[in-house]
Amino acid sequence: MTRKLFGTDGIRGTTNEGVMTATMAMRVAQAAGNHFRRGHHRHRVVIGKDTRLSGYMMESALVAGFTSVGVDVIMTGPLPTPAVALLTREMRADLGVMISASHNPYRDNGLKLFGPDGFKLSDETEAEIEALVELQPELVAAQDIGRARRVDDAPGRYIHGVKQSVSDDIRFDDLKVVVDCANGAAYQVAPSAIWELGAEVIALGVEPNGTNINDGVGSTSLDAVKARVIAEGADIGIALDGDADRLIVIDEKGQTVDGDQIMALIATRAAEKGELRGGGVVATVMSNLGLERYLETQNLTLERAKVGDRYVLEKMKAGGFNIGGEQSGHMIMLDHGTTGDGTVAALRVLASLVRSGKRASEMLHMFEPVPQLLKNVRYDGGDPLGDAKVKAVIADAEAELAGKGRLVIRKSGTEPLIRVMAEGDDSAQVETVVDRICDAVKAAAA
């Protein structure tokens, strides 16, 4: 069936428009509640959120939906996406929901659903829930309506959990760390976890007001954290996104370290300790060719998945891998969680920094990236990629890059965009190829 609600990472859209309304949130909750209400125990759902103004509205709608079909609700308040996944499993909930649009601006919001095992739902389960949304919900009798409560210890539980990802002999006492929380879900827990492990923490993006999430701060707006690292003379900068499931690092010189470099570091250290499973890592089609070449020098492999951390996770589970991620900063470490966790990844980077005794700029740039260019083309409908002229231009570009680079063209799963990416050893050639394809797509979309 055609997916009307779920994209590559849950349901997402502009608040009070399309699929992202309180009415739809209630219907999704009723459908998901009916789907997961199996057995004769009291059923429960964990609901977390980031700091968007619309989070209150969506939370209330979800509570109404779940309780109306007999599911008890546990609300955590602002908490990272991986924390909701963790608590769903630890509290033996039937499912979990994170209210967040990740790195998007505050006007957007979204719903990310987790099963009782703490993993994001499969395509098949999402399709089943979509089908139930179209039907009349099975409401329970008045005496069976679910109850709702807030828990106060959720942040502490999560902080304790992420600190377990670091060996007992590791302390960050000599590190000065800038922690940019994007005015988002981790504004309390990430600085606290790093501080409790001994670091001097300079917190940035920790004053959410409902409308400033991801606004000039966080992993998609790096100027602020770079400037602060330099101004403070910090050893390293940590930049999270709005729901803290992704991480970008800034070295002491103010240089960006993306997810590919972080993956290379974490995988190399794990392999050295005999803790890497699967013989390599899983990344997406967007990860740099330089990462693949570097891993080959370490006798490790790179398996590529479709874009989206859920698809990375599926390939990890199928192939027995325990480390995977995305260039954008999602880091999945199955020994420590069920989904991408920017805070856990940050702690692993900081631990490696301590063990190496090196400066961040010396340790974190594991390989030289191959020139890569990504451009987005917005379209209003139709299928520009199905146009014969666009197909011909793409075929010519693939032939031109054969043996010297890669070409990846895909539709965004969350926005009406076509993403055109090329990489190769010749940067001028890469730029020419991308521009040529973008021009063809624009013409077809006009």
LOPAZA-153224 format. One record per residue (C-alpha): residue number from 1; residue in one letter; chain; z, y, x. Coordinates in steps of 0.1 Angstrom, whole numbers, plus 2048, in hexadecimal, padded with zeros to 3 digits. Each point is the difference from the previous one (the first is absolute). Example, Ala and Ser with C-alpha at 12.3 -4.5 7.8 and 13.67 -1.06 7.14 Angstrom:
<nodes>
NODE   vonu   pado   marvex    up   north   east
NODE      1      a        A   84E     7D3    87B
NODE      2      s        A   7F9     822    80E
</nodes>
This chain:
<nodes>
NODE   vonu   pado   marvex    up   north   east
NODE      1      m        A   800     800    800
NODE      2      t        A   7FB     824    80B
NODE      3      r        A   81F     810    80D
NODE      4      k        A   808     81F    7EC
NODE      5      l        A   824     807    80D
NODE      6      f        A   806     7F0    821
NODE      7      g        A   7F0     80C    820
NODE      8      t        A   805     7F5    824
NODE      9      d        A   825     809    7FF
NODE     10      g        A   80D     7FF    7DD
NODE     11      i        A   7F8     81A    7E5
NODE     12      r        A   7FA     824    80B
NODE     13      g        A   7F3     820    7F2
NODE     14      t        A   807     824    7F7
NODE     15      t        A   820     804    7EB
NODE     16      n        A   7FA     804    7DA
NODE     17      e        A   7DC     7F7    804
NODE     18      g        A   7ED     7DF    7FC
NODE     19      v        A   815     7E2    809
NODE     20      m        A   81E     814    80D
NODE     21      t        A   812     80A    7E0
NODE     22      a        A   822     7F7    7F3
NODE     23      t        A   7F0     7ED    7E4
NODE     24      m        A   7EC     7EA    818
NODE     25      a        A   81F     7FB    816
NODE     26      m        A   813     7F3    7E2
NODE     27      r        A   7E4     7E9    7F7
NODE     28      v        A   7FD     7F3    823
NODE     29      a        A   826     7FA    801
NODE     30      q        A   7FE     7ED    7DF
NODE     31      a        A   7E3     7EB    80C
NODE     32      a        A   810     7F8    822
NODE     33      g        A   821     7F9    7EF
NODE     34      n        A   7F0     7E7    7E8
NODE     35      h        A   7ED     7F0    81D
NODE     36      f        A   81E     7FB    816
NODE     37      r        A   819     7F8    7E4
NODE     38      r        A   802     7DA    806
NODE     39      g        A   81D     7EA    7FC
NODE     40      h        A   821     806    7EE
NODE     41      h        A   813     816    819
NODE     42      r        A   805     825    7FC
NODE     43      h        A   7E1     810    80E
NODE     44      r        A   801     81E    817
NODE     45      v        A   7EA     819    811
NODE     46      v        A   807     817    81E
NODE     47      i        A   7F0     823    7FD
NODE     48      g        A   7FE     818    81D
NODE     49      k        A   7ED     820    804
NODE     50      d        A   7F7     81B    819
NODE     51      t        A   808     825    7FB
NODE     52      r        A   7E4     80C    7EA
NODE     53      l        A   809     815    7E2
NODE     54      s        A   7EE     7E8    7E9
NODE     55      g        A   815     7E3    80D
NODE     56      y        A   81B     808    7E6
NODE     57      m        A   7E7     7FE    7E4
NODE     58      m        A   7F0     7DF    80C
NODE     59      e        A   822     7F1    806
NODE     60      s        A   80C     807    7DD
NODE     61      a        A   7DF     7F2    7F2
NODE     62      l        A   804     7E0    814
NODE     63      v        A   824     7FC    7F5
NODE     64      a        A   7F6     803    7DC
NODE     65      g        A   7E4     7E7    804
NODE     66      f        A   814     7E6    813
NODE     67      t        A   81F     802    7EA
NODE     68      s        A   7EB     7FD    7E0
NODE     69      v        A   7F5     7DE    80B
NODE     70      g        A   822     7F4    80A
NODE     71      v        A   800     807    826
NODE     72      d        A   81F     810    810
NODE     73      v        A   7F8     81D    817
NODE     74      i        A   810     809    822
NODE     75      m        A   7F7     823    80C
NODE     76      t        A   804     809    824
NODE     77      g        A   7F5     824    801
NODE     78      p        A   7EB     80C    81D
NODE     79      l        A   7FA     7E3    818
NODE     80      p        A   7E3     7F4    816
NODE     81      t        A   7E7     7E7    7F2
NODE     82      p        A   80B     7E5    818
NODE     83      a        A   824     805    7F4
NODE     84      v        A   7F6     7F9    7DD
NODE     85      a        A   7EF     7E0    80C
NODE     86      l        A   81F     7F6    813
NODE     87      l        A   818     806    7E3
NODE     88      t        A   7E9     7EE    7E7
NODE     89      r        A   805     7E1    814
NODE     90      e        A   824     805    80B
NODE     91      m        A   80C     808    7DC
NODE     92      r        A   7ED     7E3    7F2
NODE     93      a        A   7EC     816    7E9
NODE     94      d        A   7E2     7F3    7EE
NODE     95      l        A   7EA     81D    80C
NODE     96      g        A   802     822    811
NODE     97      v        A   7EE     821    7FA
NODE     98      m        A   7FB     81D    818
NODE     99      i        A   7F6     821    7F0
NODE    100      s        A   7EC     811    81B
NODE    101      a        A   7DD     80C    809
NODE    102      s        A   808     7FB    825
NODE    103      h        A   7EF     81B    815
NODE    104      n        A   7EF     812    7E3
NODE    105      p        A   80B     823    7F5
NODE    106      y        A   81C     804    7E6
NODE    107      r        A   7E9     804    7E3
NODE    108      d        A   7F7     7DB    803
NODE    109      n        A   816     7E2    7FA
NODE    110      g        A   7FE     7DB    7FF
NODE    111      l        A   810     7DE    7F9
NODE    112      k        A   803     7E5    81A
NODE    113      l        A   80C     7DE    7F2
NODE    114      f        A   811     7E4    813
NODE    115      g        A   807     7DD    7F6
NODE    116      p        A   822     7EE    802
NODE    117      d        A   7F8     7F6    824
NODE    118      g        A   7FC     825    80A
NODE    119      f        A   7DB     7FE    806
NODE    120      k        A   7E6     815    7EF
NODE    121      l        A   7EF     7F0    7E3
NODE    122      s        A   7DF     7EC    804
NODE    123      d        A   7E0     80C    7F0
NODE    124      e        A   803     7E4    7E7
NODE    125      t        A   823     80B    7F5
NODE    126      e        A   7F5     824    7FD
NODE    127      a        A   7E3     7F5    7EA
NODE    128      e        A   817     7EC    7EA
NODE    129      i        A   817     81F    7FC
NODE    130      e        A   7E1     816    7F9
NODE    131      a        A   7F6     7E8    7E4
NODE    132      l        A   823     801    7F1
NODE    133      v        A   7FF     827    800
NODE    134      e        A   7E4     7FD    7E7
NODE    135      l        A   815     7EB    7E8
NODE    136      q        A   81D     809    7EA
NODE    137      p        A   820     7FA    814
NODE    138      e        A   819     7E5    7F7
NODE    139      l        A   81E     816    7F8
NODE    140      v        A   822     7EF    7FF
NODE    141      a        A   81A     802    7E4
NODE    142      a        A   818     81D    801
NODE    143      q        A   81D     7EB    80E
NODE    144      d        A   7EA     7F4    81D
NODE    145      i        A   7F4     822    80C
NODE    146      g        A   805     804    826
NODE    147      r        A   81A     816    810
NODE    148      a        A   7FA     81A    81B
NODE    149      r        A   817     80B    81D
NODE    150      r        A   7FE     812    820
NODE    151      v        A   80D     7F2    821
NODE    152      d        A   810     816    81B
NODE    153      d        A   7FF     7E8    81D
NODE    154      a        A   7DA     7FB    802
NODE    155      p        A   7FB     818    81E
NODE    156      g        A   81C     7EF    814
NODE    157      r        A   7F2     7DE    7F9
NODE    158      y        A   7DE     80A    80D
NODE    159      i        A   80E     811    81F
NODE    160      h        A   814     7E1    808
NODE    161      g        A   7E1     7EB    7FB
NODE    162      v        A   7E9     814    817
NODE    163      k        A   819     802    81C
NODE    164      q        A   800     7DA    801
NODE    165      s        A   7DC     802    80D
NODE    166      v        A   80E     80D    822
NODE    167      s        A   812     7E9    818
NODE    168      d        A   825     805    803
NODE    169      d        A   7FE     80B    825
NODE    170      i        A   7E8     81D    7F8
NODE    171      r        A   80E     823    7FB
NODE    172      f        A   7ED     821    7FE
NODE    173      d        A   81B     815    810
NODE    174      d        A   7EA     812    819
NODE    175      l        A   7E3     808    7E9
NODE    176      k        A   7F9     821    7EE
NODE    177      v        A   7EB     7F7    7E1
NODE    178      v        A   7EE     817    7E7
NODE    179      v        A   7FF     7EE    7DF
NODE    180      d        A   7E7     80E    7E7
NODE    181      c        A   806     7F1    7DD
NODE    182      a        A   7E5     813    7ED
NODE    183      n        A   81A     80E    7E7
NODE    184      g        A   7FC     7DD    7F2
NODE    185      a        A   812     7E0    7F8
NODE    186      a        A   810     7FB    823
NODE    187      y        A   80F     822    803
NODE    188      q        A   823     7F1    801
NODE    189      v        A   7FD     7DD    80D
NODE    190      a        A   7E8     803    81E
NODE    191      p        A   813     81C    813
NODE    192      s        A   821     7EE    7F8
NODE    193      a        A   7F4     7DE    80D
NODE    194      i        A   7F3     80F    821
NODE    195      w        A   81F     815    804
NODE    196      e        A   817     7E3    7FA
NODE    197      l        A   7EF     7EE    81D
NODE    198      g        A   80A     81C    817
NODE    199      a        A   7E3     818    802
NODE    200      e        A   801     826    7FE
NODE    201      v        A   7EC     806    7E0
NODE    202      i        A   7ED     820    7F8
NODE    203      a        A   7F8     7FB    7DB
NODE    204      l        A   7E0     810    7F1
NODE    205      g        A   7F3     7FD    7DD
NODE    206      v        A   822     7F8    7F1
NODE    207      e        A   802     81B    7E6
NODE    208      p        A   7ED     7F3    7E1
NODE    209      n        A   7FD     816    7E2
NODE    210      g        A   7E9     7EB    7EA
NODE    211      t        A   7E0     812    80B
NODE    212      n        A   800     800    826
NODE    213      i        A   7FC     7DB    807
NODE    214      n        A   7E5     7FC    81B
NODE    215      d        A   7FB     826    800
NODE    216      g        A   7FA     809    824
NODE    217      v        A   816     7E5    80D
NODE    218      g        A   7FF     7DA    804
NODE    219      s        A   7E8     7E7    80F
NODE    220      t        A   7E1     811    7F1
NODE    221      s        A   80A     824    80B
NODE    222      l        A   80A     7FC    824
NODE    223      d        A   800     824    80D
NODE    224      a        A   824     806    7F6
NODE    225      v        A   80E     7E2    811
NODE    226      k        A   7EB     805    81F
NODE    227      a        A   80D     824    803
NODE    228      r        A   824     7F5    7FB
NODE    229      v        A   7FE     7E5    81A
NODE    230      i        A   7F3     819    81A
NODE    231      a        A   819     81B    7F5
NODE    232      e        A   81E     7E9    802
NODE    233      g        A   7F5     7EE    820
NODE    234      a        A   803     7E0    7EC
NODE    235      d        A   7F9     7DE    80E
NODE    236      i        A   7EB     7F6    7E2
NODE    237      g        A   7F7     809    7DC
NODE    238      i        A   800     7E9    7E2
NODE    239      a        A   7EA     80A    7E2
NODE    240      l        A   803     7ED    7DF
NODE    241      d        A   7EC     804    7E0
NODE    242      g        A   80D     808    7DD
NODE    243      d        A   80D     7DD    7F9
NODE    244      a        A   807     7F7    824
NODE    245      d        A   7EB     7E1    802
NODE    246      r        A   7EB     80E    81C
NODE    247      l        A   807     80F    822
NODE    248      i        A   7EE     816    819
NODE    249      v        A   811     807    822
NODE    250      i        A   7FE     81F    815
NODE    251      d        A   806     7FD    826
NODE    252      e        A   814     81A    814
NODE    253      k        A   7E0     813    808
NODE    254      g        A   7F8     804    7DB
NODE    255      q        A   7E4     7E6    800
NODE    256      t        A   7FA     7EA    7E2
NODE    257      v        A   806     7DB    801
NODE    258      d        A   7EF     7EF    7E2
NODE    259      g        A   806     7DF    7EF
NODE    260      d        A   7E8     7ED    817
NODE    261      q        A   813     80A    81F
NODE    262      i        A   821     7F8    7EF
NODE    263      m        A   7F3     7DD    7F7
NODE    264      a        A   7F4     7FB    823
NODE    265      l        A   823     808    80D
NODE    266      i        A   814     7EC    7E7
NODE    267      a        A   7E9     7E1    804
NODE    268      t        A   800     802    826
NODE    269      r        A   827     801    801
NODE    270      a        A   802     7E4    7E6
NODE    271      a        A   7E8     7EA    814
NODE    272      e        A   814     807    820
NODE    273      k        A   820     7F4    7EF
NODE    274      g        A   7EE     7E1    7F0
NODE    275      e        A   805     80F    7DD
NODE    276      l        A   7DC     806    7F6
NODE    277      r        A   7F2     7E7    7E8
NODE    278      g        A   7DC     7FA    7F7
NODE    279      g        A   7F3     807    823
NODE    280      g        A   7F9     825    7F8
NODE    281      v        A   803     81A    7E5
NODE    282      v        A   7EF     808    7DF
NODE    283      a        A   7F1     823    7FB
NODE    284      t        A   7E5     80E    7E9
NODE    285      v        A   7DB     807    805
NODE    286      m        A   80A     824    808
NODE    287      s        A   814     7F8    820
NODE    288      n        A   7F0     80C    820
NODE    289      l        A   7EA     7E9    815
NODE    290      g        A   816     80A    81D
NODE    291      l        A   81D     7ED    7F1
NODE    292      e        A   7EB     7E1    7FD
NODE    293      r        A   7F4     802    824
NODE    294      y        A   824     806    80C
NODE    295      l        A   80E     7E2    7EE
NODE    296      e        A   7E5     7EB    810
NODE    297      t        A   80D     80A    822
NODE    298      q        A   822     7F3    7F5
NODE    299      n        A   7F1     7DF    7F3
NODE    300      l        A   808     80B    7DD
NODE    301      t        A   7E9     802    7E2
NODE    302      l        A   7FA     81A    7E5
NODE    303      e        A   7F9     7F4    7DD
NODE    304      r        A   7F2     81A    7E9
NODE    305      a        A   807     804    7DB
NODE    306      k        A   7F5     818    7E4
NODE    307      v        A   810     822    800
NODE    308      g        A   822     7FF    7F0
NODE    309      d        A   821     7F2    80D
NODE    310      r        A   801     7E6    7E5
NODE    311      y        A   7DF     7F1    80D
NODE    312      v        A   80E     801    823
NODE    313      l        A   81F     7ED    7F3
NODE    314      e        A   7EB     7E6    7EE
NODE    315      k        A   7ED     7F8    820
NODE    316      m        A   821     800    814
NODE    317      k        A   80F     7E6    7E8
NODE    318      a        A   7E1     7EB    800
NODE    319      g        A   7FD     7FF    826
NODE    320      g        A   824     7FE    809
NODE    321      f        A   802     823    810
NODE    322      n        A   820     814    801
NODE    323      i        A   7F2     822    80B
NODE    324      g        A   7E5     814    7F0
NODE    325      g        A   7F8     823    7F6
NODE    326      e        A   7E8     81C    7FB
NODE    327      q        A   7F3     81D    816
NODE    328      s        A   80F     818    7E6
NODE    329      g        A   823     7F4    80A
NODE    330      h        A   809     7E3    7E9
NODE    331      m        A   813     7E7    815
NODE    332      i        A   809     7DE    7F1
NODE    333      m        A   819     7EB    813
NODE    334      l        A   807     7E1    7EB
NODE    335      d        A   81F     7F8    815
NODE    336      h        A   810     81F    7F2
NODE    337      g        A   7F0     808    7DE
NODE    338      t        A   7E6     7F8    7E6
NODE    339      t        A   7EB     820    802
NODE    340      g        A   7F8     81D    816
NODE    341      d        A   820     811    80D
NODE    342      g        A   7FD     820    815
NODE    343      t        A   825     801    808
NODE    344      v        A   801     7DC    80E
NODE    345      a        A   7E0     807    814
NODE    346      a        A   810     820    80E
NODE    347      l        A   81F     7ED    80B
NODE    348      r        A   7EA     7E6    811
NODE    349      v        A   7EE     81C    813
NODE    350      l        A   820     811    80A
NODE    351      a        A   80F     7DF    80C
NODE    352      s        A   7E1     7FA    816
NODE    353      l        A   804     823    80D
NODE    354      v        A   824     7F9    80A
NODE    355      r        A   7F7     7DE    810
NODE    356      s        A   7E3     80E    814
NODE    357      g        A   812     81E    80E
NODE    358      k        A   7DE     812    7FE
NODE    359      r        A   7F7     820    7EF
NODE    360      a        A   7EF     7FC    7DF
NODE    361      s        A   7DE     80D    80E
NODE    362      e        A   801     7E5    81A
NODE    363      m        A   809     7E3    7E9
NODE    364      l        A   7EF     807    7DE
NODE    365      h        A   7DC     805    809
NODE    366      m        A   7F7     7DB    805
NODE    367      f        A   7DA     803    800
NODE    368      e        A   7E4     819    800
NODE    369      p        A   7F2     803    7DD
NODE    370      v        A   7DB     7FD    7FB
NODE    371      p        A   7F1     820    7F1
NODE    372      q        A   804     7FD    7DB
NODE    373      l        A   7F7     818    7E4
NODE    374      l        A   809     7FE    7DB
NODE    375      k        A   7F2     817    7E5
NODE    376      n        A   806     800    7DB
NODE    377      v        A   7E6     808    7E5
NODE    378      r        A   80D     808    7DE
NODE    379      y        A   7EC     7F5    7E2
NODE    380      d        A   803     804    7DA
NODE    381      g        A   7F4     7DF    7F4
NODE    382      g        A   7E4     7E6    802
NODE    383      d        A   7FA     7EA    81E
NODE    384      p        A   7F2     814    81E
NODE    385      l        A   804     7E1    817
NODE    386      g        A   7E8     7ED    7E9
NODE    387      d        A   7E4     81A    805
NODE    388      a        A   7E2     7F1    812
NODE    389      k        A   7FD     81E    818
NODE    390      v        A   825     7FE    809
NODE    391      k        A   7FD     7DB    807
NODE    392      a        A   7E2     806    816
NODE    393      v        A   813     81A    815
NODE    394      i        A   81E     7E9    803
NODE    395      a        A   7EA     7E3    80C
NODE    396      d        A   7EF     816    81A
NODE    397      a        A   823     80C    80D
NODE    398      e        A   80C     7DC    802
NODE    399      a        A   7E2     7F7    815
NODE    400      e        A   805     81E    816
NODE    401      l        A   825     7F7    807
NODE    402      a        A   7FA     7DB    804
NODE    403      g        A   814     7F3    81E
NODE    404      k        A   80C     823    808
NODE    405      g        A   817     809    7E3
NODE    406      r        A   80A     7FA    7DC
NODE    407      l        A   7F8     810    7DE
NODE    408      v        A   818     7FF    7E3
NODE    409      i        A   7F7     80F    7DE
NODE    410      r        A   816     7FC    7E2
NODE    411      k        A   80C     810    7E0
NODE    412      s        A   824     80D    800
NODE    413      g        A   817     7EC    7EA
NODE    414      t        A   814     81E    7F5
NODE    415      e        A   7E8     81E    7FF
NODE    416      p        A   7DB     805    7F7
NODE    417      l        A   7F5     800    824
NODE    418      i        A   7E8     7EC    815
NODE    419      r        A   80D     7FC    823
NODE    420      v        A   7E7     7FE    81C
NODE    421      m        A   80D     7F4    822
NODE    422      a        A   7EE     7F8    820
NODE    423      e        A   80B     7F9    823
NODE    424      g        A   7F0     7F9    821
NODE    425      d        A   7FF     808    825
NODE    426      d        A   7E8     81D    7FB
NODE    427      s        A   813     81C    7EC
NODE    428      a        A   7E0     814    7FA
NODE    429      q        A   7EF     7E1    7F1
NODE    430      v        A   81E     7FA    7EA
NODE    431      e        A   800     823    7F2
NODE    432      t        A   7DB     7FF    7F9
NODE    433      v        A   802     7DF    7EE
NODE    434      v        A   81E     80C    7EA
NODE    435      d        A   7EF     821    7F7
NODE    436      r        A   7DF     7EE    7F7
NODE    437      i        A   812     7E9    7E8
NODE    438      c        A   816     81B    7F1
NODE    439      d        A   7E1     815    7F9
NODE    440      a        A   7EF     7E2    7EF
NODE    441      v        A   81F     7F9    7EB
NODE    442      k        A   803     825    7F6
NODE    443      a        A   7DC     801    7F5
NODE    444      a        A   804     7E0    7EB
NODE    445      a        A   820     80E    7F0
NODE    446      a        A   7F0     821    7F7
</nodes>
